[in-house]
């Protein structure tokens, strides 16, 4: 069986700059995820913001089947050219899993085309996640609901596209609700946004969270990689109509420019 090539990307700033967060995630959030997700069918690579090319060189992007993204305090420092390369690769088939505050990342806003704004409150509230799509592969082995003892509140309205399939809806102790697990398809790629994971709480050690993310990795695995294009296509059947209109003969690239 060919392994899924998983790259886990993390800003890795909070853990290095805040001693209290370093106590929770001494190996970084990406390290905790790598340890919790480790399995025989996964080939895991770690990458971080301050690595050369953010750890996302052309070679790394080209050899990644699924990319997990966690960011919070430095979204603006991510290079635009790398975001464009990731976006192109998602359209070609790469899976993308965006976690927690990654909702404001350049790549998530790029693939959704929305502001991705929401309400928030940091008060260590209990979060109850309701599984409203029990037949979906991402919710496999997850019951009707589960709880996180302490989490940052994310609340509606969440500005994301309406074509997303909602898998989880959360209710927070303070009364807010949130679409906390949503899937999208863009080009040939599959995308999953999953809300839990504030850096101040040990969320990424909780079994249900790791189960869901692991399920998402396997769901988002590419069926194939195929370049998005706008090909000129020959007819399958004989055309008997007479074309009297002028033929411009312009071939277009997927970005709208002419070849």
Secondary structure by P-SEA (a helix, b strand, c coil): ccccbbbbbbccccccccaaaaaaccccaaaaaaaaacccccbbbbbccccccccccaaaaaaccbbbbbbccccccccaaaaaaaaaaaaabbbbbbcccccccaaaaaaacccbbbbbbccbbbbbbbbccccccccccccccccccbbbbbbccccccccccccbbbbcccccccccbbbbbcccbbbbbbccccccccccccaaaaaaaaaaaaaacccbbbbbccccccccccccccccccccccccccccccc
